[in-house]
C-alpha cells in the first residue's frame, strides 16, 4: 500500500514548527529535510562565500547570503548554500518577508541530496529568475556552472571561474574553493 505525500503551499510550509535539528526546503509542495553537512561541505561553502563576498563588497553590486530561504513560488522555497542578490533586487525586496524569487546566483555544494533533487532545484532556480547556478563537487574538487539556456561547463583545478556579465571583475581559480580539504 502506498501513501501519497501531502503537498504543502509555501504559506503552510512557513507555519511548520521550527526545529533545531532539521533544516527544510519545499520543492514542488513536498517538504525536503536536509541533513546537517559534514565539515568538507562547510569548508567549501565557506570558501565560496568568502570569494563572492570579497567581490561583492569591493564592487558594491549586491550582497551574499548563506543558507537563506528564498520563496520561488507558491510551492517552492529553497535554501541555497550560498546566494548572491544584486543591489537592484535588494533595493526592491520587502524587508518584512522572506526573499521572493530566486537569487541572481545560487550555489549548491553537493553532499547528501539526490541527483534528482539537485536537478529539480537547478530547474526551479532558473524558472524563477536565477541568472547562474554553480554546483560544487567537493569529492572531485570541481564546479559545474549552469546557465539559464541549459548549458553547463565543468571547471576544476586552476581553471578560472568568471562571469563578466553577472559578476563583472570576479575571477577565482576553482581550486581556491577547495582549500583545506
C-alpha positions as CSV (number, residue, x, y, z in Angstrom):
1,X,0.0,0.0,0.0
2,X,1.5,3.4,-1.0
3,X,0.7,6.7,0.6
4,X,0.6,9.9,-1.4
5,X,2.8,12.7,0.0
6,X,0.9,15.6,1.4
7,X,1.6,18.7,-0.7
8,X,2.0,22.0,1.0
9,X,2.0,25.6,-0.1
10,X,4.8,27.9,1.0
11,X,2.4,29.6,3.4
12,X,1.7,26.2,5.1
13,X,5.4,25.3,5.0
14,X,6.3,28.5,6.8
15,X,3.8,27.7,9.5
16,X,5.6,24.4,10.4
17,X,7.2,24.5,13.8
18,X,10.9,25.4,13.6
19,X,13.4,22.7,14.6
20,X,16.9,22.9,15.9
21,X,17.8,19.5,14.5
22,X,16.2,19.7,11.0
23,X,16.5,22.2,8.2
24,X,13.8,22.0,5.5
25,X,13.1,23.2,1.9
26,X,9.9,22.9,-0.1
27,X,10.2,21.5,-3.6
28,X,7.0,21.2,-5.7
29,X,5.0,21.2,-2.5
30,X,7.0,18.4,-0.9
31,X,8.9,19.0,2.3
32,X,12.6,18.0,1.9
33,X,14.5,17.5,5.1
34,X,18.2,18.5,4.8
35,X,20.8,16.7,6.8
36,X,23.5,18.6,8.6
37,X,26.5,18.8,6.4
38,X,29.9,17.3,7.1
39,X,32.9,19.6,7.6
40,X,34.0,19.1,3.9
41,X,30.7,20.7,2.7
42,X,31.0,23.6,5.2
43,X,34.6,24.3,4.2
44,X,33.7,24.5,0.5
45,X,30.7,26.6,1.3
46,X,32.8,29.0,3.4
47,X,35.5,29.3,0.7
48,X,32.9,30.1,-2.0
49,X,31.1,32.5,0.3
50,X,34.3,34.3,1.1
51,X,35.3,34.7,-2.5
52,X,32.0,36.0,-3.7
53,X,31.7,38.3,-0.6
54,X,35.1,39.9,-1.3
55,X,33.9,40.6,-4.8
56,X,30.5,41.9,-3.7
57,X,31.9,44.2,-1.0
58,X,34.6,45.5,-3.4
59,X,32.2,46.1,-6.3
60,X,29.2,47.3,-4.2
61,X,27.0,45.3,-6.6
62,X,24.9,43.4,-4.1
63,X,25.1,41.1,-1.1
64,X,25.9,37.4,-0.4
65,X,23.8,35.2,1.8
66,X,24.4,31.8,3.3
67,X,21.6,29.3,3.8
68,X,18.9,31.9,3.4
69,X,15.3,30.9,2.4
70,X,14.1,32.1,-1.0
71,X,10.4,31.8,-1.8
72,X,10.4,30.9,-5.5
73,X,6.7,30.2,-6.0
74,X,3.6,29.1,-4.0
75,X,5.1,25.5,-3.8
76,X,8.9,26.1,-3.9
77,X,11.1,27.5,-1.2
78,X,14.8,26.8,-1.5
79,X,17.8,27.5,0.8
80,X,20.9,27.6,-1.4
81,X,24.2,27.1,0.4
82,X,25.4,30.5,-0.9
83,X,23.4,33.1,-2.8
84,X,24.0,36.5,-4.3
85,X,21.4,39.2,-4.9
86,X,22.1,42.2,-7.0
87,X,21.8,45.7,-5.4
88,X,18.8,46.3,-7.6
89,X,17.0,43.2,-6.4
90,X,17.9,44.0,-2.8
91,X,16.5,47.5,-3.1
92,X,13.2,46.1,-4.3
93,X,13.0,43.4,-1.6
94,X,10.3,43.7,1.1
95,X,12.2,43.6,4.4
96,X,9.1,42.2,6.2
97,X,9.2,38.8,4.5
98,X,11.5,36.1,3.0
99,X,13.2,37.0,-0.3
100,X,10.8,36.5,-3.2
101,X,12.0,34.8,-6.3
102,X,15.3,33.0,-6.9
103,X,18.6,34.6,-6.2
104,X,20.6,36.0,-9.1
105,X,23.3,33.5,-8.3
106,X,22.6,30.2,-6.4
107,X,25.4,28.0,-5.2
108,X,24.8,24.4,-4.1
109,X,27.6,22.3,-2.6
110,X,26.8,18.6,-3.2
111,X,26.6,16.5,-0.1
112,X,23.5,14.5,0.8
113,X,20.8,15.4,-1.7
114,X,20.0,13.1,-4.6
115,X,20.8,13.9,-8.2
116,X,17.1,14.2,-8.9
117,X,16.5,16.7,-6.1
118,X,19.5,18.7,-7.3
119,X,18.2,18.8,-10.9
120,X,14.8,19.9,-9.7
121,X,16.4,22.7,-7.7
122,X,18.5,23.9,-10.6
123,X,15.4,23.9,-12.9
124,X,13.5,25.8,-10.2
125,X,16.2,28.4,-9.7
126,X,16.1,29.2,-13.4
127,X,12.4,29.0,-13.8
128,X,12.1,31.7,-11.1
129,X,14.8,34.1,-12.2
130,X,18.4,32.9,-11.3
131,X,21.0,34.0,-13.8
132,X,23.5,31.3,-12.9
133,X,23.7,28.2,-10.7
134,X,27.1,26.9,-9.5
135,X,27.2,23.3,-8.2
136,X,30.4,22.5,-6.3
137,X,31.6,18.9,-6.0
138,X,34.0,18.5,-3.0
139,X,35.0,15.0,-3.9
140,X,36.0,15.9,-7.4
141,X,37.2,19.5,-6.5
142,X,35.2,20.8,-9.4
143,X,32.4,23.3,-10.0
144,X,29.7,23.0,-12.7
145,X,28.4,26.3,-13.9
146,X,24.9,26.2,-15.2
147,X,23.2,28.8,-17.3
148,X,19.5,29.5,-18.0
149,X,19.8,28.4,-21.6
150,X,20.6,24.8,-20.3
151,X,24.3,24.9,-21.0
152,X,26.8,23.9,-18.3
153,X,30.5,23.7,-18.1
154,X,32.7,21.9,-15.6
155,X,35.7,23.7,-14.2
156,X,38.4,22.2,-12.0
157,X,41.9,22.8,-10.6
158,X,43.4,26.1,-11.7
159,X,40.7,26.8,-14.3
160,X,39.4,30.3,-13.6
161,X,35.7,30.9,-12.8
162,X,34.5,34.2,-14.0
163,X,31.3,35.7,-15.3
164,X,31.8,39.2,-16.8
165,X,28.0,39.7,-17.3
166,X,26.7,38.6,-13.9
167,X,29.7,39.3,-11.7
168,X,31.9,41.8,-13.5
169,X,35.5,41.6,-12.3
170,X,35.0,38.4,-10.4
171,X,37.9,35.9,-11.1
172,X,39.0,33.0,-9.0
173,X,40.7,29.7,-9.6
174,X,38.3,26.9,-8.8
175,X,41.0,25.3,-6.6
176,X,40.5,28.2,-4.2
177,X,37.1,26.8,-3.3
178,X,38.6,23.5,-2.1
179,X,41.5,24.8,0.1
180,X,41.7,22.9,3.4
181,X,40.2,19.7,2.1
